[in-house]
Amino acid sequence: MTQPPSNQPPGFGAPNPDPAQNPPQNAPQGPPPMPPQAPPMPPQAPPQAPQAAPQTPPPAAPGPYDQAPQPGYGYPQQQPGPYGQPTQPGYGYPQQPGPYGQQPNPYGGYPTQPPAPAPGGNNPFKGKPGVIIGAAVAAALVIGAGTWFALSGDDKDTPIAKPTATSGAPKPTESVDQGDGSGDGDGRNAEDDLNAGRQSGEAKIDWLLKNNVDLPRNGADVFGPWVSGDVVAKAMYKGISGFGLSDGAPKWTLDLPFEVCAAAPEPAADGTTVIAINDKAGDRADCKVLQQVNLKTGKAGWKKTLDKGTGFSSFSDVTLAISGTTVTAAGMNHSWGFSIADGKQLFGKPAEGSCQPYAFAGGAKLIAAAACRTGDVNKPQEQISEVDPATGKPKWTFKLQPTWEVDKIYSVDPLVVSAQQRDEKKWTVFAVTADGKLRSQIEGGKDKYAPDCGGGAFVVFGRNLQGCNGVTADANTFYMATDSEYRQANAVVAFDLNTGKQKWRAAAPAERTITPLRMEGSEVVVYMKALYDKGGAVATIAPTGGSPKILQQHPLSTAEIEDDYYSPAYLYSGGHFVVAAGRVSAQNDAEEKETKTMMSFSK
């Protein structure tokens, strides 16, 4: 299947790989069972404050859609209906019209008319203009955004630090400045205290790290950060390191024989995680070696090499996810489930002839996205399932309409899904009930949205389903940030998950951009992004909306540093706000070793 040109914008809800090449899209086109409609082309991305020019990342590779999907993931093959049609009793979408009817497209651009029936066939939307799922995923979205990048940020090369030491005495991979001028973490003179310019009421800089590792010519990806107890950790190049959350002091560093190529978005509850590393050095390396790591101690646990067989699908990189005590690995035509504790294999891919999972989303529930064989490579069929982490068996299955593909999982519980129709540049966001039925399709209105799903690792022929900034959800509400021009205020919009309709919108202060990070109780925690002349801030939005309430205002004196991270990832835990680069690269070795990789603020 031909990829959309790289200058096409990602759709609403799609990750935004490179704002310059993939400007954000208009709102989604109604729920999945509804016929999707393409939104108008969005404006060009806003200018950004000056920063070191990153290396250009490798070109995007074709996605897993070029393969014929497999038939029915453990279920008898049936005629796929519009989104609302279940594949088995009790599964899929309800047979009911969508909320849009024959209204103008609420997202702007194209009217929400059902697609014309295929020649010689029945129109599955006849009399059901509101069917969402497969088709309703309507709004343009570029394959690169949702397919190859995880974490937050765009798809540029950002600096990554590489671990240098094995277990034992910590060997810092990066210089640490604890904000008092006693370190060289930001490349300043020792007498230059990062907190010297801090005003009354502003948060303090706990620490700042800069890279001091010689990286490959094109730089390296950063995975994380993750917090476990009092340790904040991230994986970089050929290692993974842990630092004190409060002071940034090196806790441990674990050397790895080859480069890190994948990592689970979040660790298990006990602080254990699993990363993937290449099996050898060089361009012919294969991302297929799993390594368990304890993030609290830095100790390496079990290690396992995946058998990806031979043939075209063996070139597929893997993506990882953790749910409960299970870690999954998946790629094109491959999927596995292992016990995090001992690496024992719990399940593998379904039998040949069934739908094949190509990616998982983890957390409170384990969600599988699978491709099914249709006999027509131009009409891919996909489905999502909640699976038992212990056995890999589906609890329910929800089919999208043909040609619609899962793009991202914004939330696993409640389940909120972004999907797209690549060839027609359509995209949508929809919610699914706990028993696998259509709950609602998000009605985006006339706003433009740009969830931040780029950065992380470049994945070939695979899809990272998780890792987006700018979206979060609680039991009955989905929150998403709108896109805006540079130095123009955006807003966070709350959507009712039972109806898909907007409940309220909370506007950012003038010239500022706010992005949801997570829920804290019933409040939405947001990050107000720094500008070169304005410090960032952590704020909350009440369950009823209203203006953001500042919890932690970051200093103006360090705003340029805070605003200078490439493809940044954000983390807020225990009153500490951490911003980390998503990739480390520079024009030369001297600049590379002065690249700031992570910093922390607290009250």
ABEGO torsion letter per residue (X at the ends): XBBBBAABBBBBGBBBABAAABBBBBBBBEBAABBBBBBBBBBBBBBBBBBBBBBBBBBBBBBAAABBBBBBBGBBBBBBBBAABBABBGBEBBBBBBAAEABBBAAEGBBBBBBBBBBGBBBAABGBAABABAAABBEBBBAAAAAABBEBEBABBBBBBBBABBBEBBBBABBBBAGAGABAAAGBBAABBAAAABBBGBBBBABBBBBABBBBAAEBBBBOBBBBEABBBBBBEABBBBBBAAAGBBABBBBBABBBABBBABBBAAGBBBBBBBABBEAABBBABBBBBBAAAGBBBBBBBBBAEBEAAAABBBBBBBBEABBBBBBBGBBBBBBAAAGBBABBBBBBGBBBBABBBBEABBBBBBBBBAGBAABBBBBBBBBBAAAGBBABBBBBBBGBBBABBABAOBBBBBBBBAAAGBBBBBBBBAAGBBABBBBAEABBBBBBABEEBBBBGBBBABGBBGBBBBAABBBBBBBBBBGBBBBBBBBBAAAGBBABBBBBBBGBBBBBABBBEABBBBBBBBBAABBBBBBBBBAAEEBBBBABBBBAAAAAAAAABBGBBBBBBGGBBBBBBABBBBABAAAAAABBABBBBBX
